[in-house]
Amino acid sequence: MKVSQKFATLIKNIYLSKQYGAQRLLSELDDNGRKLQSIDGLLKRIHKTGTIVRLPGSSARSSGGPCAQSG
């Protein structure tokens, strides 16, 4: 399930203030059947970039792998 902007902001604030992990956040806030993987991925993004939004050019398809190279 896709995480909404409002829910992602809430997760970011709780993660930064209380240092909860994905499983603890899921047990505290679960009301819509969200998956542990989606929250864990969001926490990894917050830890790495400090933001909840995707950065330009940060998709799995533009990873720079052998298929992405031209020529």
Phi, psi and omega in degrees: 000136179289139180270128181287161180299318181296315180292322179295322177295319177297316179298316180299315181296317179291320180297316182286328182272322185249352180059038176286148174272180184297317183293319179294318177298319180297319180288328180284323190245000187292116176222351183232018178071036179289157182263150179298323181297321182291321178289320179297319177296321178294319179295323177296319179295319179296317181294321184281315187250340182082008182225163180260351180268153178284138178281151179301134178081009182257073176233164181294333182281342180250039185283350180084019179289182184298331179283339181279345182279143179258146174088000000 
